[in-house]
Amino acid sequence: MTLNREQFLASQKANVETLFGLTNKAFEGVEKLVQLNVAASRAVLTEAATHTQAVLSVKDAQELLALQAGLFQPLAEKVAAYSRHVYEIASGSRAEFGKAFESQAAKAQQSFTDMVETAAKNAPAGSETTVAVLKSAVSAANNAFESVQKAVKQAGEVAEANFNAVADSAVANAAKTVEAAARKR
């Protein structure tokens, strides 16, 4: 199977469009991270000012300890929420890149399969066994590729579940620590 000039140009144009599309998605992800960081920085600055005012108005050590203990759990929750947002942005970008890769891989697989079919049709008489072996190898490679894609998706799902479990556990542990500190007072 040979590509003529128009097919080659169309292929190159599609590749360039894919590249620019992925570049735009990458910039969107960076833009979301910047917006998240600006919002988080603004919130931290506001909370630091509020907390500093509260510390300056403390009358005794017991009140200072209570103020500090009351700060710990909300801080852990905010860190967990921030981490989730970062993870969601990264996951969204990764998913977009994954879709583009899968699409390009499917096109390449189809193109290669078409080339094998064309070669098989034009093969000389007596080469049926060789053609059958080649088709079998292509089919096995396609099956292996699909298996790898499924495994990667499953690994991503497991990683996301583990991330969420760790974040939830951190928040729960922070709440327990604050409760324990409050009981000791």
C-alpha positions in Angstrom: 0.0 0.0 0.0 1.5 3.3 -1.0 0.6 6.7 0.1 0.0 9.3 -2.6 0.8 13.0 -2.0 -2.7 13.9 -0.8 -2.8 11.1 1.7 0.6 12.0 3.0 -0.4 15.7 3.4 -3.7 14.7 5.1 -1.8 12.5 7.5 0.7 15.2 8.3 -2.1 17.8 8.8 -3.9 15.4 11.1 -0.7 14.9 13.1 -0.1 18.6 13.4 -3.7 19.2 14.5 -3.3 16.5 17.1 -0.1 18.0 18.4 -1.7 21.5 18.7 -4.7 20.0 20.3 -2.6 18.3 22.9 -0.5 21.4 23.4 -3.7 23.4 24.1 -4.8 20.7 26.6 -1.5 20.9 28.4 -1.7 24.7 28.6 -5.3 24.4 29.9 -4.0 22.1 32.7 -1.2 24.5 33.6 -3.7 27.4 33.6 -6.0 25.4 36.0 -3.0 24.7 38.3 -2.0 28.4 38.3 -5.6 29.4 39.1 -5.8 26.8 41.9 -2.4 28.0 43.3 -3.5 31.7 43.2 -6.8 30.9 45.0 -5.0 28.7 47.5 -2.3 31.4 48.1 -5.0 34.0 48.6 -6.8 31.8 51.1 -3.7 31.0 53.0 -2.8 34.7 53.2 -6.2 35.6 54.5 -6.3 32.8 57.0 -2.8 33.7 58.2 -3.8 37.3 58.8 -6.9 36.1 60.7 -5.0 33.6 62.7 -2.3 36.2 63.6 -5.0 38.5 64.8 -6.5 35.7 66.9 -3.0 34.8 68.4 -2.4 38.4 69.3 -5.7 38.6 71.2 -5.0 35.4 73.2 -5.1 36.0 77.0 -3.4 32.8 78.3 -1.5 29.7 77.2 -4.6 27.5 77.5 -6.5 29.7 75.0 -3.4 29.6 72.7 -3.3 25.8 72.7 -7.0 25.6 71.9 -6.6 28.1 69.1 -3.7 26.0 67.7 -5.6 22.7 68.0 -8.6 24.3 66.3 -6.4 25.2 63.4 -5.0 21.8 62.7 -8.0 19.9 61.4 -9.3 22.6 59.0 -5.7 22.8 57.7 -5.5 19.1 57.1 -8.9 19.2 55.3 -7.7 22.1 53.1 -4.5 20.3 52.2 -6.4 17.2 51.3 -8.9 19.3 49.2 -6.0 21.1 47.4 -4.3 17.7 46.7 -7.5 16.4 45.3 -7.9 19.4 43.0 -4.3 19.0 41.8 -4.9 15.3 41.2 -8.1 16.0 39.3 -6.4 18.5 37.0 -3.5 16.1 36.4 -5.9 13.2 35.8 -8.0 15.2 33.4 -4.9 16.1 31.4 -3.6 12.6 31.5 -7.0 11.3 30.2 -6.9 13.8 27.3 -3.4 12.6 26.3 -4.6 9.0 26.7 -7.5 9.5 24.4 -5.3 11.1 21.8 -2.8 8.3 22.1 -5.5 5.6 21.8 -7.0 7.3 18.8 -3.6 7.6 17.0 -2.8 4.0 17.9 -6.1 2.8 16.6 -5.5 4.6 13.3 -2.0 3.2 13.1 -3.3 -0.3 13.8 -6.0 0.0 11.1 -3.5 1.4 8.6 -1.1 -1.5 9.3 -3.9 -4.0 9.1 -5.0 -2.5 5.8 -1.5 -2.7 4.5 -1.3 -6.4 5.5 -4.6 -7.1 3.8 -3.4 -5.4 0.6 -0.1 -7.3 0.7 -2.1 -10.5 1.2 -4.3 -9.9 -1.8 -1.3 -9.2 -4.0 0.9 -12.0 -2.6 2.1 -14.6 -5.1 0.4 -18.0 -5.3 1.7 -20.5 -2.8 2.4 -17.9 0.0 -0.9 -18.5 1.8 0.9 -20.0 4.8 3.2 -17.0 5.1 0.2 -14.6 4.8 -1.7 -16.5 7.5 1.3 -16.4 9.9 1.6 -12.6 9.2 -2.1 -12.0 9.9 -1.9 -14.1 13.0 1.1 -12.1 14.3 -0.8 -8.8 13.6 -3.8 -10.1 15.4 -1.7 -11.2 18.4 0.0 -7.8 18.5 -3.3 -6.0 18.4 -4.6 -8.2 21.2 -1.5 -7.6 23.3 -1.8 -3.8 22.8 -5.4 -3.9 23.9 -4.5 -5.9 27.0 -1.8 -3.3 27.9 -4.3 -0.5 27.5 -6.8 -2.2 29.8 -4.0 -2.8 32.4 -2.9 0.8 32.3 -6.5 2.0 32.8 -7.0 -0.4 35.7 -3.7 0.8 37.3 -4.9 4.4 37.0 -8.2 3.5 38.7 -6.4 1.7 41.5 -4.0 4.7 41.9 -7.0 7.1 42.1 -8.8 4.9 44.7 -5.6 4.7 46.8 -5.0 8.5 46.6 -8.6 9.1 47.7 -8.2 6.6 50.6 -5.0 8.2 51.8 -6.5 11.7 51.6 -9.6 10.6 53.6 -7.4 8.8 56.1 -5.3 11.9 56.6 -8.3 14.1 57.3 -9.8 11.5 59.7 -6.5 11.2 61.6 -6.3 15.0 61.9 -9.8 15.0 63.3 -8.9 12.3 65.9 -5.7 14.2 66.8 -7.7 17.4 67.4 -10.3 15.5 69.5 -7.6 13.9 71.6 -5.9 17.2 72.2 -9.2 18.7 73.2 -9.9 15.9 75.7 -6.4 16.4 77.3 -7.2 20.0 78.1 
